[in-house]
């Protein structure tokens, strides 16, 4: 369903017809004033079309117009310095800016790397360092068996690691 404004615009443009036209004209409070306004709107439209239409340029005139515009821009006293002037198609990421951004990124990376390496002295012993005391395979008990003993000096922990044993040999019994 159209609003009153849409129907009004369609009526001014002469796009209403039939039943829709008769219903709209019946809903107008003062049909004579509306008809006068419609005539004024048509006169205004014709005046605007006649007076505001752009003159069509021929190819020669258009080319000359472009050249004159370019010459006027070049001779303008408010011209920007060449360093600040940018081509319309250029981007912000020019080659020198990319180069400086890369160099700055590498410098920041190196500074952080040096700071991180300085905090951690590689000569310090790792908290995960263990010492293998002995590893022995008893082929009689189990041919695929391995027994390893690990000791962590810092926490004074000894771990007995066995793999593939069917049973624990007697010399490993807890005392």
C-alpha positions in Angstrom: 0.0 0.0 0.0 1.4 3.4 -1.0 1.6 6.3 1.4 -0.1 9.6 0.7 3.3 11.2 -0.4 3.9 8.4 -2.9 0.4 8.7 -4.3 0.8 12.5 -4.4 4.1 12.2 -6.4 2.6 9.7 -8.7 -0.4 12.0 -9.3 1.9 15.0 -10.0 3.8 12.9 -12.5 0.6 11.6 -14.2 1.3 8.0 -13.2 -2.0 7.3 -11.5 -4.9 5.9 -13.6 -8.3 4.2 -13.3 -9.6 3.4 -9.8 -6.5 4.6 -8.0 -6.7 8.0 -9.7 -10.4 8.5 -8.8 -9.8 7.4 -5.1 -6.9 9.7 -4.7 -8.7 12.7 -6.2 -11.7 12.0 -4.0 -9.4 12.0 -0.9 -8.1 15.5 -1.7 -9.6 18.2 0.6 -9.3 21.0 -2.1 -9.1 19.6 -5.6 -8.8 23.1 -7.3 -5.8 24.0 -5.1 -4.2 20.6 -5.8 -4.7 21.1 -9.6 -3.1 24.5 -9.4 -0.1 23.1 -7.5 0.2 20.3 -10.1 0.3 22.9 -12.9 3.0 24.9 -11.0 5.1 21.8 -10.4 4.9 20.9 -14.2 6.0 24.5 -15.1 8.9 24.3 -12.6 10.0 21.0 -14.0 10.0 22.3 -17.6 11.9 25.4 -16.5 14.6 23.3 -14.7 15.0 21.0 -17.7 15.4 23.9 -20.1 17.7 26.1 -18.0 19.8 23.6 -16.0 20.6 21.1 -18.7 24.3 20.7 -19.4 25.5 21.5 -22.9 26.8 18.4 -24.7 30.5 18.8 -25.6 31.9 17.4 -28.8 35.1 15.3 -28.6 37.3 18.3 -29.5 35.7 20.5 -26.9 36.0 17.8 -24.2 39.7 17.2 -25.0 40.4 21.0 -24.9 38.5 21.3 -21.6 40.6 18.5 -20.1 43.9 20.1 -21.2 42.8 23.6 -19.9 41.9 22.0 -16.5 45.3 20.3 -16.3 47.2 23.5 -17.3 45.2 25.5 -14.7 46.1 22.9 -12.0 49.8 23.0 -12.9 49.9 26.9 -12.9 48.0 27.2 -9.6 50.0 29.1 -6.9 48.6 26.8 -4.3 50.4 23.8 -5.8 51.7 21.3 -3.4 55.5 20.7 -3.3 56.6 17.7 -5.4 57.5 15.8 -2.3 53.9 16.0 -1.0 52.2 15.5 -4.3 51.0 12.0 -4.8 49.8 10.3 -7.9 46.1 9.3 -7.7 46.9 5.6 -8.0 49.8 5.5 -5.5 49.4 3.8 -2.2 50.6 4.6 1.3 53.0 1.7 1.2 55.7 3.0 -1.0 59.1 1.2 -1.4 61.0 3.5 1.0 58.3 3.1 3.6 58.3 -0.6 3.3 62.1 -0.6 3.6 62.0 1.5 6.8 59.2 -0.6 8.3 61.2 -3.8 7.7 64.4 -2.3 9.2 62.5 -1.1 12.2 60.8 -4.5 12.7 64.2 -6.2 12.6 65.7 -3.8 15.1 62.8 -4.4 17.5 63.2 -8.2 17.0 66.9 -8.0 17.8 66.4 -5.9 20.9 63.9 -8.3 22.3 66.0 -11.3 21.4 69.0 -9.8 23.2 66.9 -9.1 26.3 65.5 -12.6 26.4 68.8 -14.3 25.9 70.4 -12.1 28.6 67.8 -13.1 31.2 68.5 -16.8 30.6 72.1 -17.9 31.2 72.7 -21.0 29.0 75.3 -22.3 31.5 72.7 -22.7 34.2 71.5 -26.3 34.8 68.0 -27.0 33.6 65.5 -28.1 36.3 64.7 -31.0 34.1 68.2 -32.4 34.0 68.6 -35.9 35.2 71.4 -38.4 35.3 71.2 -41.9 34.1 72.9 -44.1 36.8 72.8 -47.4 35.1 70.8 -49.3 32.5 70.9 -53.0 32.3 69.1 -55.7 30.3 68.7 -59.1 31.8 68.3 -61.5 28.8 67.3 -64.4 31.0 64.3 -62.6 32.6 63.0 -61.0 29.5 64.9 -60.6 26.2 63.2 -57.3 25.3 63.4 -55.7 28.8 65.1 -52.5 29.6 65.7 -51.1 33.1 66.9 -47.6 33.7 67.4 -45.6 36.8 67.2 -41.8 36.7 68.2 -39.4 39.5 67.3 -35.7 39.8 69.9 -34.1 42.0 68.0 -30.9 42.8 64.9 -32.7 44.3 66.9 -35.9 45.4 64.5 -38.2 43.5 65.4 -41.5 41.9 63.1 -43.1 39.3 63.2 -46.7 38.3 62.0 -47.1 34.7 61.2 -50.6 33.5 59.9 -51.5 30.1 59.1 -55.0 28.8 59.8 -56.9 32.0 57.7 -60.0 32.8 58.8 -59.9 36.4 61.3 -57.8 38.4 64.6 -59.5 39.1 65.6 -60.3 42.7 68.5 -57.9 42.8 66.1 -55.0 42.3 64.1 -55.9 45.4 63.4 -53.0 47.7 65.3 -53.1 51.0 
